[in-house]
């Protein structure tokens, strides 16, 4: 999902195919932990928050305006996560 979204445009710019592998692992691990810790399960907002936090750590820090540009992609990925 991260590769398809290519939020930073790195794959389109010729980055290695595994460019977002570390971020995917970080997001997956956090989601698994949240799933086991939460009685309500994962939500779209919760997943989008996880993605945002990982993105800030790995590619940021982003100013609010730059983060806002990425928010639709975070949400779209989160929606896809819930559907799978």
Backbone torsions as a table, in degrees:
resi	resn	phi	psi	omega
1	UNK	NA	-40.6	178.6
2	UNK	-65.7	-39.6	178.1
3	UNK	-62.9	-43.6	179.5
4	UNK	-63.8	-39.8	-179.7
5	UNK	-72.5	-35.7	-179.2
6	UNK	40.0	55.4	-172.3
7	UNK	-51.8	-40.2	-178.3
8	UNK	-91.6	-2.8	179.7
9	UNK	71.3	18.6	-176.2
10	UNK	-73.5	-39.8	178.5
11	UNK	-65.9	-40.7	178.1
12	UNK	-63.5	-27.4	-179.6
13	UNK	-87.0	0.6	176.1
14	UNK	101.7	13.4	178.2
15	UNK	-65.8	160.2	178.3
16	UNK	-57.5	152.5	-177.2
17	UNK	-59.9	-24.8	-179.2
18	UNK	-95.5	21.5	-175.2
19	UNK	-50.3	-41.9	-175.3
20	UNK	-100.9	13.9	-176.6
21	UNK	-63.1	-42.9	-179.8
22	UNK	-62.9	-44.2	179.9
23	UNK	-64.9	-39.4	178.7
24	UNK	-62.0	-41.3	178.5
25	UNK	-65.1	-44.5	179.2
26	UNK	-60.9	-44.6	-179.8
27	UNK	-64.7	-46.2	-179.2
28	UNK	-60.3	-45.7	179.8
29	UNK	-62.3	-42.8	179.4
30	UNK	-65.5	-41.3	179.0
31	UNK	-63.8	-40.7	178.1
32	UNK	-62.6	-41.7	178.6
33	UNK	-64.0	-44.8	179.5
34	UNK	-63.8	-39.4	179.6
35	UNK	-60.9	-42.3	-178.4
36	UNK	-76.4	-27.3	-179.0
37	UNK	-85.2	-18.9	-170.7
38	UNK	-105.3	132.4	175.5
39	UNK	-75.6	-23.9	-176.8
40	UNK	-92.1	-10.5	-178.5
41	UNK	82.2	-175.5	-178.3
42	UNK	-84.1	144.4	176.8
43	UNK	-119.2	164.3	176.6
44	UNK	-58.7	-46.0	179.4
45	UNK	-62.5	-41.0	179.7
46	UNK	-64.3	-42.4	178.8
47	UNK	-67.6	-43.3	178.1
48	UNK	-59.9	-37.3	177.3
49	UNK	-64.2	-41.7	178.4
50	UNK	-61.7	-47.4	-179.7
51	UNK	-60.8	-44.8	179.5
52	UNK	-59.1	-45.7	-178.8
53	UNK	-63.3	-42.8	178.0
54	UNK	-64.6	-42.1	-179.6
55	UNK	-62.6	-41.8	177.5
56	UNK	-61.6	-42.2	-178.4
57	UNK	-68.1	-42.6	-171.2
58	UNK	-90.7	-30.0	-175.5
59	UNK	-121.1	-13.1	-175.7
60	UNK	-91.8	-157.7	7.1
61	UNK	-78.5	147.6	179.5
62	UNK	-103.9	142.3	169.2
63	UNK	-68.0	156.8	-179.0
64	UNK	-51.8	-41.5	-178.8
65	UNK	-65.7	-40.3	179.3
66	UNK	-68.7	-36.1	176.9
67	UNK	-67.9	-39.8	179.4
68	UNK	-61.2	-33.3	177.7
69	UNK	-64.2	-32.6	-177.6
70	UNK	-86.1	-18.0	-175.6
71	UNK	-54.2	-43.8	178.9
72	UNK	-58.9	-36.5	178.2
73	UNK	-68.3	-41.4	177.6
74	UNK	-58.5	-45.7	-177.8
75	UNK	-66.8	-42.7	180.0
76	UNK	-60.4	-42.4	177.5
77	UNK	-64.7	-42.5	179.2
78	UNK	-60.9	-42.3	178.2
79	UNK	-61.3	-42.9	178.9
80	UNK	-64.5	-35.2	178.5
81	UNK	-63.7	-41.4	-179.8
82	UNK	-66.1	-35.3	-177.8
83	UNK	-74.3	-16.6	-176.7
84	UNK	-100.1	NA	NA
